[in-house]
Every structure is written in structure tokens, then in C-alpha cells.
Amino acid sequence: MHVAIGLVVLVASAASLAALARRFGISEPLVLTLAGVVASYLPHVPQVHPDPEVILLGFLPPLLYTSAIRTSLVDFRANARTIALLSVGLVLFSTFAVAAVVWWLLPVSFAMAVALGAVVAPTDAVAATGIARRIGMPRRIVTILEDESMFNDATALVTVRTAIAAAAGTVSVWKAGGDFLLAAGGGAAVGIVVAYLLAMLRRRITDPVLDTTLSFLAPFVAYLPAEGIQASGVIAVVTCGMVLGHGAPVWQSAASRIAERTNWRTIQFILESVVFLIIGLQMRAIIEGAWDSGLDHTTLIVAAVAVMLAAMLSRPLWVFPVALLSRKLGLSNADVPVSHPVVVSWAGMRGVVTLAAVLLLPDSEQLPVLKLLALVVVAGTLLLQGTSLPWVVRRLGVRGPSRAENALQKANLLQQATTAGMDELEKHITPDTPPGVVETLRDRVTWKTNAAWERLGRSESELATPTAEYRRLRLEMLRAERETVLRVRDSGGADYEILQYVLSRLDLEESMIDRYDETEEERVEPLAGPAAAEGCAHLQSAPLVREPTEPDECKECIAEGYTWVHLRMCLSCGHVACCDSSVGNHATKHFASTGHPVMRSVEPGEAWRWCYVDELLG
């Protein structure tokens, strides 16, 4: 019973602290680790000694899988060279840099120094990308950091095991190289095979419950066979997750994808929170063990500081020369600003893999000292780099994608999808198709697209748009419908199964209503100056601006007694008319009557253009 109570307290504490950190916009790993350190010195808090197999098998595969299924395979291919240089080259460089410091300062064998270097070499995806997304880094940097942290785990774990074997005198240089190739190639092969076997099953499963169960098994089904053949279970899990995530829109039903996303986000949140709390809870026992190890205390402190600095500085010492050499050889984009390598080199926080790997080190007289050095690197990088990274990003002026640009791309993509859907609808209408059904379908897809375009203009507080009004009114209707069903339930007037069916239908419709998030992240700033679309002669030949005929009004709406939502201007004649979110749709009607192909927004701060002919954005 005391074990169960301890687990409940651990999970509840971790979740509460993580939620508090999110509430105040503070780094969750840092808050959890520091809270664990403080708690470890409180009376009645038991010491935590996690089993390495629990971390490696219980935590690592699901954490890697939940990141992998959300990773873009397309973006990974585009940045494969950079990711490989970081996840393999940088890990090995950091490993031997730290090993040299440890071997110089402490009475340990070089093989054990290499093992410790490999333990502290890999960065943590959670710590880096959590900060990256919160402060708004460019997508390419986020992709590189996230993919690097998934694949460098494999390099580090293989290096740790090889160094431990070398310490026992059972491995040669050639065998170490062969083991590394087997780990990488074998892990990738196992991951691909498992992914396609699971995909074959998923094509035949339509029940979201069964599909989610299969998803829970996926990381372990990939990890265990790979480890069984001495390959990298980490690479197997990452490869399997990336392939399944890429093919999910084809292999899974929509309900299964929604269930999978929700469940894996929950699992990720719990495991990440617990891991960083465990890191902090171990600190007291490890400090006391190292302090009483017999090593001179001054040497211990100097070694801890030196190892942390070596782990932090080895990253920029690798990143900058490699970036410069790649640019000289024409292997990287010359337009990438110098600030990007600076950010990548400073985003070197350590985490869960270091915790797991340090537990693999064999028992020895210096083991408490080596554990302390590893945890000092984790805590030090989270504290120094984790807290200063947002300042570095702001100081360098590194900016992520504009929220308005994101909203514009969403609207553009939805417009293309809607057009394809409308074309397909026209093909399948038969003489027996009720006109009301066709009209309902057209209204639904048009409403969804217009909701995206409306986000680009004036705020909801300035003008109640049609989609915003639809959402407000429909939610009020759903509330009344649910209250009625609940009254019937409380009076015992219907079977429970029937009630659950009706309530689930209401919940499903409410979840499908496009919501306007009122958080700061979803507010759209003015959009100005998007790049011209390639491949569209109309956009390329059309002017960026021209003198509008009526800059502040839609004459057709005034004549017909309508209120417009947003205004658009024809770049051929300067005619100003209302957008498709407005009742009159006068901008589209102007194109239909004149054939003028390109219009642009005349809303304050917006400068995007739209080609009616090619249906492209510029």
C-alpha cells in the first residue's frame, strides 16, 4: 500500500508543479527538478533509487514515440544532414571532450570517463523544444532540436554500453564501430518493419479503442525486438513512430487519430513531469554519497564545475566550425543568419536520457561521484541554459513564424481543400440527391473556410463575424439540448445507454465547432509583406498596390443594405468589395463579372493577395 500511495503522491505532485509552471510561463523541467531537490531535503520524504530498466523500458520508449509520431518526416529529410551531424558527430565530440576532463581530474579509467561523457552528451527534447515553442523560434530550429534529441539518445546509449564493455576489456575499436553500425542500421530496419506491420493491422481496425490499444503497444513492440538483436531500441522506436505518424491520415480513422493524440499527450505530460521530479529527488542521496566517497572535496567541486562547463561549451565548439565549413562547401543555405547556430549551440539542456544512462554505469568506488557529475550537468544546463535561452533568443532578434502568416497559410490550405471537396461534391450529386442536403454541405464547408479567413482581419471584439455568431448561437443551443437530456436522465425517463448515446452525439458536435481560442498564442497580429506565390503568372504580373476606388466601404453592400466583414480590392481596376465571409460575397462576384484575377486585402496591416484563377496565395 505504501508503494501505491507513493506513486500517487509522486504523479500528483509532478502534475501540479508542471501545471503551475505552465500557468506562469516558467520552464517545466527546471521547476520540477528544483522542486525535487528541495523535497529531497524535507523530513519524511523517502529517497528515490529508480531501477535502470524501469527508466529505459518504462519511460524512454513511450516518451520517444510520442515525440516521433508528431515529427514531420518531410522536415526530417530536409534537415537530415544537420541532424546527423548533431545527433552523431556532436554526441561523440561532447563525449570525448567531457571524458578528457574527467580522466584528467579524477582517478578513473579512460573507458569509464568516456562512459560518463556519453551519459551527459545527449540533449533533452522536452527541455529544448518546450522553451522553443513558448518563446517562438523558427520552425527549422525547433525541428533540428527535436529530431536531434531523439536520435542522439541512440548514439549516447550505444557509446555508454561500448565504453562499459571496453572497461571490462571485451571490446576492440573495430568491434565498437561494427556495434554502432548494427545498432543504427538494425534499429532503423526493425522500426520500419514494425511500423508497416502495425499499419497493416490499423487498416483493418476501425474501433478507436482497439486502435489506441495498438498504439500503446507500438513503442514496446519496436523497442524490445531491436534490443533483442543488439540493435538500437531507441532508433527503432523513433523510426517506427515517424513512419506511423506520417501515414496516420491514410492508415487510421479520424476518431482513432483524435483518441491517439489525446492519450499520448496525457502520457507524455505525466512521464515527463515524473522524470524531472525524480531527477531532483535523487540529488540529496547522490550528493551525500559523493561527499562521503573519500575523494577530496575541492577536487569534487572542481570536477563538477569543469564537467558541466565541458558539456556546455563542447556544443558551440562543434556547431560553429561545422556550420562555417558547411557554408564554405555549399552544403547549407548561405541565407541562414549567424544567430541560428548561436541558438542551437545554447539549447543544450540535458534530461531523461542522462538519468537513464547514468544508471547503467557499473558499480565501483567512484560511481557516486560519476552520478553526481551527471546530475550536476542536468541541473546546471536546465538552470543556466534553460533560463537564459529566452533572453538569448530575444537579444539576437530570432523570431519564429508570424502568427498572422500561420493564420494566412491555414486559411489558404483550407481554401484549397474546400475547393477540392466542392468539386468532388459536384461529381457525386445525382438526380435523387435532396437539394437540401447539397445546400447544407456547401454551407458547412464554406462556413469552415470563412472562419479561417475571418481570423486575418478585425478582431471579434470589433465586429461579430457570421462564423463567430454561428458558433455562439450553436453553443447556446447545445447547452440547452444537454440540459434537457440531463433532466430526462435525472428523472429516470430513459435508459442509460440511450442517454449516453445522445450525450455523446452532442459532445461530438460541440467538439467539431471551430473555436476561436482567446489565448495570447492565437491572437493574430497584422500581416504585411508575404512573399509572392511562385508558379502563378497572375500574381507575378499583378501590382502589389493600386489606388482604390472606395477605400473604406463596399458600395454594393451599402446599396443592398448589408454589413461587410472584411474588404478586398481588385488589383486590376481598384474596385473595393466585401469578402466571402460577408453576406454579399461581392469581391467574388466582381471577379465573376469582370474576370479580373487578383485581389488583395485592404484591411489595416494586411498585404496578402489572392488569385481567383489559380487559387493561390501571394
Secondary structure, DSSP 8 states (H G I E B T S, - for coil): -HHHHHHHHHHHHHHHHHHHHHHTT--HHHHHHHHHHHHHTSTT-------HHIIIIIIHHHHHHHHHTTS-HHHHHHTHHHHHIIIIIIHHHHHHHHHHHHHHHSS--HHHHHHHHHHH-S--HHHHHHHHHHHT--HHHHHHHHHHHHHHHHHHHHHHHHHHHHHTT---HHHHHHHHHHHHHHHHHHHHHHHHHHHHHHTT---HHHHHHHHHHHHHHHHHHHHHTTS-HHHHHHHHHHHHHHHHHHHS-HHHHHHHHHHHHHHHHHHHHHHHHHHHHTHHHHHHHHHTSSS-HHHHHHHHHHHHHHHHHHHHHHHHHHHHHHHHTT-S-TTS-THHHHHHHH-----HHHHHHHTTS---TTHHHHHHHHHHHHHHHHHHHHHHHHHHHHHHT-----HHHHHHHHHHHHHHHHHHHHHHHHHH--TTS-HHHHHHHHHHHHHHHHHHHHTTSS-TTT---HHHHHHHHHHHHHHHHHHHHHHHHHHT-S-HHHHHHHHHHHHHHHHHS-----SGGG-----------TT-HHHHHS-S----SSTT--HHHHHHT---S-EEEETTT--EEE-TTSSS-HHHHHHHHH---EEEE-STT---EEETTTTEE-
